[in-house]
Amino acid sequence: DQPSHTLLAYLKELVITDKWKEHILGTVCSGASPFVRFLLDDGTFLEWLERDEWRDHALWLLRNLAEVMPDRVVEMLGPYAKRDDEWKKRVFGCLSWDPEDDSASMFELRLELARQGVFQSYVNWEKLAARRSLRLLEVVLSSWEPEDLPQDYLGRYRDGGSRFQHWSDRDRDALLEAVREMPKEAWGMLVPHICRLAPRTDESTDALEFWLDGDRHGVRQGRECIPHGLVQLAIEAGRRLANADGFAFWEETASLRCYQSPVVQFLLVETYTALPGDIANEALSWLLENHARFSIGTGDYEPEWKPAAKLIESLSPHCDINLFRELEETIIHYHAPSEREGAEHCLSAWRNGYFPDYWGRAQYFLLPSLCASRRSEATVGLIGVLERKYAGYGEERFTTMHLSRSGFVASSLPSGALERISDNALLG
């Protein structure tokens, strides 16, 4: 453990000879920090790293000692992380295998490389501390552009999709636990990137579904695509912040309420369900400002009105009675933008013996979410009508209804097709 300077100098003489080079490096010095430290101190490594015939040997020695003397390895290789892409990969290859084993300086070097797009495809999120998990995730996100994420419903990534972009159930649970431990930091780290990377209103519907519903094929295999995972992490953080200090959270999210991205609007609707009753007027007034928020969901895994219904259920018992009546009347007289198109599809279906509806679905989900003790008699009566009308919710007529919403005409389906349609076609 403490060889003499004379012995170390002798080993250095031997290692540069062709006869002894492989033996000294591979057998005598592999993992021997005293000899490597000696070579670091006298400048030998600086010379070797710049010479093609010695570079790989130097990197190999450093890699073997990444856990034993991480700070010295970082001190030596840190400047090379600012060079070209090839050097970034070389430096990354010398880091410890797992981020949870990094010293403080090595983890910072790992983050610096991740900002430049060089990072490991697999992370054991269960072992990584909460702060490190969030920092690593945030830094990797900072290196991405929107085109690096799924652009269609088949989940195609520009690089094919790495393990970093697909979380297992255990990965997701570990990250959710990190968010619960540090909700304020998680919100501040993740939401700006969601705003930057999420699709805008005029972008692909398939891309939007990846953010709001996830990769349905991946979910069935116990995987979570990163866009949907990020939204779920942000919702968890936002709800905890709203529950802890609702007024502060409402003020903090003021700028987000102006974002036109459906993903950001969905995120706010979901997090505002945790606001306290004394902010009910503000939150429900915001919901009423844009009727598109009534159907902010995609309608694939749950009805598109479900997020707004949860917000109304949470806050309608606490809002001003005049605002409650306005909300009630708005829901009763709500007409979806695609209602005319839906009616045309329904007319075609009616002529062929199918009877899908084109009005009432929003009211069916939203009206019962209003505080029961405050509903008007007209609302109570309409809810009863809708419950009778939609008594078969989830059965064949609702499958037909969903297809008509999606632009398919029921009459075009072959005999027996409705019974064979998968659960992905259902309204929830």
Contacts in CASP RR format, 6 or more apart in sequence:
PFRMAT RR
TARGET T0000
AUTHOR 0000-0000-0000
METHOD contacts of the structure
MODEL  1
DQPSHTLLAYLKELVITDKWKEHILGTVCSGASPFVRFLLDDGTFLEWLE
RDEWRDHALWLLRNLAEVMPDRVVEMLGPYAKRDDEWKKRVFGCLSWDPE
DDSASMFELRLELARQGVFQSYVNWEKLAARRSLRLLEVVLSSWEPEDLP
QDYLGRYRDGGSRFQHWSDRDRDALLEAVREMPKEAWGMLVPHICRLAPR
TDESTDALEFWLDGDRHGVRQGRECIPHGLVQLAIEAGRRLANADGFAFW
EETASLRCYQSPVVQFLLVETYTALPGDIANEALSWLLENHARFSIGTGD
YEPEWKPAAKLIESLSPHCDINLFRELEETIIHYHAPSEREGAEHCLSAW
RNGYFPDYWGRAQYFLLPSLCASRRSEATVGLIGVLERKYAGYGEERFTT
MHLSRSGFVASSLPSGALERISDNALLG
1 34 0 8 1.000
2 34 0 8 1.000
3 34 0 8 1.000
3 35 0 8 1.000
5 38 0 8 1.000
8 34 0 8 1.000
8 35 0 8 1.000
8 38 0 8 1.000
11 24 0 8 1.000
11 28 0 8 1.000
11 29 0 8 1.000
11 35 0 8 1.000
12 38 0 8 1.000
12 39 0 8 1.000
12 42 0 8 1.000
12 44 0 8 1.000
14 20 0 8 1.000
14 21 0 8 1.000
14 24 0 8 1.000
15 21 0 8 1.000
15 24 0 8 1.000
15 25 0 8 1.000
15 29 0 8 1.000
25 57 0 8 1.000
25 60 0 8 1.000
25 61 0 8 1.000
28 35 0 8 1.000
29 35 0 8 1.000
29 36 0 8 1.000
29 61 0 8 1.000
30 61 0 8 1.000
30 64 0 8 1.000
31 61 0 8 1.000
31 64 0 8 1.000
31 65 0 8 1.000
31 68 0 8 1.000
33 65 0 8 1.000
33 68 0 8 1.000
33 69 0 8 1.000
36 45 0 8 1.000
36 61 0 8 1.000
36 62 0 8 1.000
36 65 0 8 1.000
36 69 0 8 1.000
37 69 0 8 1.000
37 72 0 8 1.000
39 45 0 8 1.000
39 48 0 8 1.000
39 61 0 8 1.000
40 72 0 8 1.000
40 76 0 8 1.000
45 58 0 8 1.000
45 62 0 8 1.000
45 76 0 8 1.000
46 76 0 8 1.000
47 54 0 8 1.000
48 54 0 8 1.000
48 55 0 8 1.000
48 57 0 8 1.000
48 58 0 8 1.000
49 55 0 8 1.000
49 58 0 8 1.000
49 59 0 8 1.000
49 76 0 8 1.000
49 80 0 8 1.000
55 90 0 8 1.000
59 90 0 8 1.000
59 93 0 8 1.000
59 94 0 8 1.000
62 73 0 8 1.000
62 76 0 8 1.000
62 77 0 8 1.000
62 94 0 8 1.000
63 93 0 8 1.000
63 94 0 8 1.000
65 72 0 8 1.000
65 73 0 8 1.000
66 73 0 8 1.000
66 94 0 8 1.000
66 95 0 8 1.000
66 96 0 8 1.000
66 106 0 8 1.000
67 96 0 8 1.000
67 101 0 8 1.000
70 96 0 8 1.000
70 102 0 8 1.000
70 103 0 8 1.000
70 105 0 8 1.000
70 106 0 8 1.000
71 103 0 8 1.000
71 105 0 8 1.000
71 106 0 8 1.000
73 94 0 8 1.000
73 106 0 8 1.000
74 103 0 8 1.000
74 105 0 8 1.000
74 106 0 8 1.000
74 108 0 8 1.000
74 109 0 8 1.000
75 105 0 8 1.000
77 91 0 8 1.000
77 94 0 8 1.000
77 109 0 8 1.000
78 91 0 8 1.000
78 109 0 8 1.000
78 112 0 8 1.000
80 87 0 8 1.000
80 90 0 8 1.000
80 91 0 8 1.000
81 87 0 8 1.000
81 88 0 8 1.000
81 91 0 8 1.000
81 109 0 8 1.000
81 112 0 8 1.000
81 113 0 8 1.000
81 116 0 8 1.000
85 118 0 8 1.000
88 113 0 8 1.000
88 116 0 8 1.000
88 118 0 8 1.000
89 118 0 8 1.000
91 109 0 8 1.000
91 113 0 8 1.000
92 110 0 8 1.000
92 113 0 8 1.000
92 118 0 8 1.000
92 119 0 8 1.000
92 120 0 8 1.000
95 102 0 8 1.000
95 106 0 8 1.000
95 109 0 8 1.000
95 110 0 8 1.000
95 113 0 8 1.000
96 102 0 8 1.000
96 106 0 8 1.000
98 124 0 8 1.000
98 127 0 8 1.000
99 107 0 8 1.000
99 110 0 8 1.000
99 120 0 8 1.000
99 123 0 8 1.000
99 128 0 8 1.000
99 132 0 8 1.000
99 136 0 8 1.000
100 124 0 8 1.000
100 127 0 8 1.000
100 128 0 8 1.000
100 129 0 8 1.000
100 132 0 8 1.000
102 110 0 8 1.000
107 132 0 8 1.000
110 119 0 8 1.000
110 136 0 8 1.000
111 135 0 8 1.000
111 136 0 8 1.000
111 139 0 8 1.000
113 119 0 8 1.000
114 136 0 8 1.000
114 139 0 8 1.000
114 140 0 8 1.000
114 143 0 8 1.000
115 139 0 8 1.000
115 142 0 8 1.000
115 143 0 8 1.000
116 143 0 8 1.000
117 140 0 8 1.000
117 143 0 8 1.000
119 136 0 8 1.000
119 139 0 8 1.000
119 140 0 8 1.000
119 143 0 8 1.000
119 164 0 8 1.000
120 164 0 8 1.000
121 162 0 8 1.000
121 163 0 8 1.000
121 164 0 8 1.000
122 163 0 8 1.000
122 164 0 8 1.000
123 133 0 8 1.000
123 136 0 8 1.000
123 164 0 8 1.000
123 171 0 8 1.000
125 133 0 8 1.000
125 167 0 8 1.000
125 170 0 8 1.000
125 171 0 8 1.000
125 174 0 8 1.000
125 175 0 8 1.000
125 178 0 8 1.000
126 170 0 8 1.000
126 171 0 8 1.000
126 174 0 8 1.000
128 136 0 8 1.000
128 174 0 8 1.000
130 177 0 8 1.000
130 178 0 8 1.000
130 181 0 8 1.000
130 182 0 8 1.000
131 178 0 8 1.000
131 182 0 8 1.000
131 185 0 8 1.000
133 174 0 8 1.000
133 175 0 8 1.000
133 178 0 8 1.000
134 178 0 8 1.000
134 179 0 8 1.000
134 182 0 8 1.000
134 185 0 8 1.000
134 186 0 8 1.000
134 189 0 8 1.000
134 190 0 8 1.000
135 189 0 8 1.000
137 175 0 8 1.000
137 189 0 8 1.000
137 190 0 8 1.000
138 189 0 8 1.000
138 190 0 8 1.000
138 193 0 8 1.000
140 164 0 8 1.000
141 190 0 8 1.000
141 193 0 8 1.000
141 197 0 8 1.000
141 230 0 8 1.000
142 193 0 8 1.000
144 193 0 8 1.000
144 197 0 8 1.000
145 197 0 8 1.000
146 196 0 8 1.000
146 197 0 8 1.000
146 198 0 8 1.000
146 199 0 8 1.000
147 158 0 8 1.000
148 157 0 8 1.000
148 158 0 8 1.000
148 159 0 8 1.000
149 157 0 8 1.000
149 165 0 8 1.000
149 197 0 8 1.000
149 207 0 8 1.000
149 210 0 8 1.000
149 226 0 8 1.000
149 227 0 8 1.000
150 156 0 8 1.000
150 157 0 8 1.000
150 206 0 8 1.000
150 207 0 8 1.000
150 210 0 8 1.000
150 215 0 8 1.000
150 225 0 8 1.000
150 227 0 8 1.000
151 204 0 8 1.000
151 206 0 8 1.000
151 207 0 8 1.000
152 204 0 8 1.000
152 206 0 8 1.000
152 207 0 8 1.000
153 206 0 8 1.000
153 209 0 8 1.000
153 210 0 8 1.000
155 210 0 8 1.000
155 215 0 8 1.000
155 225 0 8 1.000
157 165 0 8 1.000
164 226 0 8 1.000
165 225 0 8 1.000
165 226 0 8 1.000
166 215 0 8 1.000
166 218 0 8 1.000
166 223 0 8 1.000
166 224 0 8 1.000
166 225 0 8 1.000
166 226 0 8 1.000
167 175 0 8 1.000
167 223 0 8 1.000
167 224 0 8 1.000
167 225 0 8 1.000
167 226 0 8 1.000
167 229 0 8 1.000
168 222 0 8 1.000
168 223 0 8 1.000
168 224 0 8 1.000
169 222 0 8 1.000
169 224 0 8 1.000
171 224 0 8 1.000
172 224 0 8 1.000
172 229 0 8 1.000
172 232 0 8 1.000
175 229 0 8 1.000
175 233 0 8 1.000
176 232 0 8 1.000
176 233 0 8 1.000
176 236 0 8 1.000
178 186 0 8 1.000
179 186 0 8 1.000
179 233 0 8 1.000
179 236 0 8 1.000
179 237 0 8 1.000
179 240 0 8 1.000
180 236 0 8 1.000
180 240 0 8 1.000
183 236 0 8 1.000
183 237 0 8 1.000
183 238 0 8 1.000
183 240 0 8 1.000
183 241 0 8 1.000
183 244 0 8 1.000
184 237 0 8 1.000
184 241 0 8 1.000
186 233 0 8 1.000
186 234 0 8 1.000
186 236 0 8 1.000
186 237 0 8 1.000
187 234 0 8 1.000
187 237 0 8 1.000
187 238 0 8 1.000
187 241 0 8 1.000
190 230 0 8 1.000
190 233 0 8 1.000
190 234 0 8 1.000
190 237 0 8 1.000
191 234 0 8 1.000
191 256 0 8 1.000
191 267 0 8 1.000
193 230 0 8 1.000
194 230 0 8 1.000
194 231 0 8 1.000
194 234 0 8 1.000
194 263 0 8 1.000
194 264 0 8 1.000
194 267 0 8 1.000
195 256 0 8 1.000
195 259 0 8 1.000
195 261 0 8 1.000
195 264 0 8 1.000
197 227 0 8 1.000
198 211 0 8 1.000
198 227 0 8 1.000
198 261 0 8 1.000
198 263 0 8 1.000
198 264 0 8 1.000
199 207 0 8 1.000
199 208 0 8 1.000
199 211 0 8 1.000
199 261 0 8 1.000
199 262 0 8 1.000
199 263 0 8 1.000
200 260 0 8 1.000
200 261 0 8 1.000
201 260 0 8 1.000
201 261 0 8 1.000
201 262 0 8 1.000
208 262 0 8 1.000
208 263 0 8 1.000
208 298 0 8 1.000
209 298 0 8 1.000
209 300 0 8 1.000
210 225 0 8 1.000
210 227 0 8 1.000
210 228 0 8 1.000
211 227 0 8 1.000
211 228 0 8 1.000
211 230 0 8 1.000
211 231 0 8 1.000
211 263 0 8 1.000
212 228 0 8 1.000
212 231 0 8 1.000
212 262 0 8 1.000
212 263 0 8 1.000
212 266 0 8 1.000
212 297 0 8 1.000
212 298 0 8 1.000
213 228 0 8 1.000
213 298 0 8 1.000
213 300 0 8 1.000
213 301 0 8 1.000
214 224 0 8 1.000
214 225 0 8 1.000
214 227 0 8 1.000
214 228 0 8 1.000
214 229 0 8 1.000
215 223 0 8 1.000
215 224 0 8 1.000
215 225 0 8 1.000
215 228 0 8 1.000
216 300 0 8 1.000
216 301 0 8 1.000
216 424 0 8 1.000
218 224 0 8 1.000
218 225 0 8 1.000
224 232 0 8 1.000
231 263 0 8 1.000
231 266 0 8 1.000
231 267 0 8 1.000
234 267 0 8 1.000
234 271 0 8 1.000
235 267 0 8 1.000
235 270 0 8 1.000
235 271 0 8 1.000
238 249 0 8 1.000
238 271 0 8 1.000
238 274 0 8 1.000
239 270 0 8 1.000
239 271 0 8 1.000
239 273 0 8 1.000
239 274 0 8 1.000
240 274 0 8 1.000
241 248 0 8 1.000
241 249 0 8 1.000
241 252 0 8 1.000
241 271 0 8 1.000
242 249 0 8 1.000
242 250 0 8 1.000
242 271 0 8 1.000
242 272 0 8 1.000
242 274 0 8 1.000
242 275 0 8 1.000
242 276 0 8 1.000
243 274 0 8 1.000
243 276 0 8 1.000
246 274 0 8 1.000
246 275 0 8 1.000
246 276 0 8 1.000
246 279 0 8 1.000
247 278 0 8 1.000
247 279 0 8 1.000
249 271 0 8 1.000
249 275 0 8 1.000
250 275 0 8 1.000
250 279 0 8 1.000
250 282 0 8 1.000
250 283 0 8 1.000
253 268 0 8 1.000
253 271 0 8 1.000
256 264 0 8 1.000
256 267 0 8 1.000
256 268 0 8 1.000
257 268 0 8 1.000
257 286 0 8 1.000
259 265 0 8 1.000
262 292 0 8 1.000
262 296 0 8 1.000
262 297 0 8 1.000
265 290 0 8 1.000
265 292 0 8 1.000
265 293 0 8 1.000
265 296 0 8 1.000
266 296 0 8 1.000
266 297 0 8 1.000
266 307 0 8 1.000
269 287 0 8 1.000
269 293 0 8 1.000
269 296 0 8 1.000
269 307 0 8 1.000
269 308 0 8 1.000
269 310 0 8 1.000
269 311 0 8 1.000
270 307 0 8 1.000
270 310 0 8 1.000
272 283 0 8 1.000
272 286 0 8 1.000
272 311 0 8 1.000
272 315 0 8 1.000
273 310 0 8 1.000
273 311 0 8 1.000
273 314 0 8 1.000
273 315 0 8 1.000
274 314 0 8 1.000
275 283 0 8 1.000
275 314 0 8 1.000
275 315 0 8 1.000
277 315 0 8 1.000
277 318 0 8 1.000
277 319 0 8 1.000
278 318 0 8 1.000
279 315 0 8 1.000
280 315 0 8 1.000
280 316 0 8 1.000
280 317 0 8 1.000
280 318 0 8 1.000
280 319 0 8 1.000
281 319 0 8 1.000
281 320 0 8 1.000
281 323 0 8 1.000
283 311 0 8 1.000
283 315 0 8 1.000
284 311 0 8 1.000
284 312 0 8 1.000
284 315 0 8 1.000
284 316 0 8 1.000
284 319 0 8 1.000
284 323 0 8 1.000
284 327 0 8 1.000
285 323 0 8 1.000
287 293 0 8 1.000
287 294 0 8 1.000
287 308 0 8 1.000
287 311 0 8 1.000
287 312 0 8 1.000
287 327 0 8 1.000
288 326 0 8 1.000
288 327 0 8 1.000
288 330 0 8 1.000
291 330 0 8 1.000
291 334 0 8 1.000
292 337 0 8 1.000
293 308 0 8 1.000
294 305 0 8 1.000
294 308 0 8 1.000
294 331 0 8 1.000
294 334 0 8 1.000
294 362 0 8 1.000
294 366 0 8 1.000
295 304 0 8 1.000
295 305 0 8 1.000
295 308 0 8 1.000
295 336 0 8 1.000
295 362 0 8 1.000
296 304 0 8 1.000
296 307 0 8 1.000
296 308 0 8 1.000
297 304 0 8 1.000
297 305 0 8 1.000
297 306 0 8 1.000
297 307 0 8 1.000
298 304 0 8 1.000
299 402 0 8 1.000
299 427 0 8 1.000
299 428 0 8 1.000
300 424 0 8 1.000
300 428 0 8 1.000
301 428 0 8 1.000
302 428 0 8 1.000
303 361 0 8 1.000
303 365 0 8 1.000
303 427 0 8 1.000
303 428 0 8 1.000
305 361 0 8 1.000
305 362 0 8 1.000
305 365 0 8 1.000
305 366 0 8 1.000
306 365 0 8 1.000
308 366 0 8 1.000
308 369 0 8 1.000
309 365 0 8 1.000
309 366 0 8 1.000
309 368 0 8 1.000
309 369 0 8 1.000
310 369 0 8 1.000
312 327 0 8 1.000
312 366 0 8 1.000
312 369 0 8 1.000
312 370 0 8 1.000
313 369 0 8 1.000
313 370 0 8 1.000
316 324 0 8 1.000
316 327 0 8 1.000
316 369 0 8 1.000
316 370 0 8 1.000
316 371 0 8 1.000
316 374 0 8 1.000
317 371 0 8 1.000
317 373 0 8 1.000
317 374 0 8 1.000
319 327 0 8 1.000
321 374 0 8 1.000
324 370 0 8 1.000
324 371 0 8 1.000
324 374 0 8 1.000
325 376 0 8 1.000
327 370 0 8 1.000
328 367 0 8 1.000
328 370 0 8 1.000
328 375 0 8 1.000
328 376 0 8 1.000
328 379 0 8 1.000
331 362 0 8 1.000
331 363 0 8 1.000
331 366 0 8 1.000
331 367 0 8 1.000
331 370 0 8 1.000
332 363 0 8 1.000
332 367 0 8 1.000
332 378 0 8 1.000
332 379 0 8 1.000
332 382 0 8 1.000
334 362 0 8 1.000
334 363 0 8 1.000
334 366 0 8 1.000
335 359 0 8 1.000
336 362 0 8 1.000
338 405 0 8 1.000
339 358 0 8 1.000
339 359 0 8 1.000
341 407 0 8 1.000
342 358 0 8 1.000
342 404 0 8 1.000
342 405 0 8 1.000
342 407 0 8 1.000
343 358 0 8 1.000
343 359 0 8 1.000
345 356 0 8 1.000
345 358 0 8 1.000
345 404 0 8 1.000
345 407 0 8 1.000
345 408 0 8 1.000
345 409 0 8 1.000
345 410 0 8 1.000
346 356 0 8 1.000
346 357 0 8 1.000
346 358 0 8 1.000
346 404 0 8 1.000
348 409 0 8 1.000
348 410 0 8 1.000
348 411 0 8 1.000
349 355 0 8 1.000
349 356 0 8 1.000
349 400 0 8 1.000
349 404 0 8 1.000
349 409 0 8 1.000
349 410 0 8 1.000
349 411 0 8 1.000
351 411 0 8 1.000
352 410 0 8 1.000
352 411 0 8 1.000
353 411 0 8 1.000
354 397 0 8 1.000
354 400 0 8 1.000
354 410 0 8 1.000
354 411 0 8 1.000
355 397 0 8 1.000
356 397 0 8 1.000
356 400 0 8 1.000
356 401 0 8 1.000
356 403 0 8 1.000
356 404 0 8 1.000
356 410 0 8 1.000
357 389 0 8 1.000
357 401 0 8 1.000
358 404 0 8 1.000
360 386 0 8 1.000
360 389 0 8 1.000
361 390 0 8 1.000
361 401 0 8 1.000
361 427 0 8 1.000
363 382 0 8 1.000
363 386 0 8 1.000
364 386 0 8 1.000
364 387 0 8 1.000
364 389 0 8 1.000
364 390 0 8 1.000
364 393 0 8 1.000
367 375 0 8 1.000
367 379 0 8 1.000
367 382 0 8 1.000
367 383 0 8 1.000
367 386 0 8 1.000
368 383 0 8 1.000
370 379 0 8 1.000
375 383 0 8 1.000
390 398 0 8 1.000
392 398 0 8 1.000
393 427 0 8 1.000
394 426 0 8 1.000
394 427 0 8 1.000
394 428 0 8 1.000
396 418 0 8 1.000
396 419 0 8 1.000
398 426 0 8 1.000
398 427 0 8 1.000
399 418 0 8 1.000
399 421 0 8 1.000
399 425 0 8 1.000
399 426 0 8 1.000
400 410 0 8 1.000
400 418 0 8 1.000
401 427 0 8 1.000
402 425 0 8 1.000
402 426 0 8 1.000
402 427 0 8 1.000
403 409 0 8 1.000
403 410 0 8 1.000
403 413 0 8 1.000
403 421 0 8 1.000
403 425 0 8 1.000
404 410 0 8 1.000
END
